[in-house]
Amino acid sequence: MWWPFKKKKPVPAVSEPPPCKHKWKDFPWIIRFYFDYGKGTLKVEIWEPYVCIYCKKRENRKLIEDYYDGISGDEIEELMKKYREKYRDYCQHEAVVEDQINDFQLVDREWLEIANMLRRSRINE
């Protein structure tokens, strides 16, 4: 016997990928100064960025937050100099650290190496 309607096949359920079990890579610290000579204020923050080696998610962790009020311009300069000197082995310029993080998140070095080897082999043929 012939039936005019076809039975619909069940649509497979879309499964979400399991949550990432983060493994973090740390990067050099970033030191930030927020100052106002007119008000005599200085805020010092030191951050350490972390990036997951699997999903490339980034988290910043604040290590230090100090605030000074009612100080002179010379004292602001002296405090900034002391912080830079004290943490010079741990901190790098923010632009350098951001570039390192972007390279880690966006550049697949292994793939680039393979692509370069393939290009070289084509040129040598």
Secondary structure, 3 states (H helix, E strand, C coil): CCCCCCCCCCCCCCCCCCCCCCCEEECCEEEEEEEECCCCEEEEEEEEEEEECCCCCEEEEEEEEEEEECCCHHHHHHHHHHHHHHCCCCECCHHHHHHHHHHHHHCCHHHHHHHHHHHHHHHHC
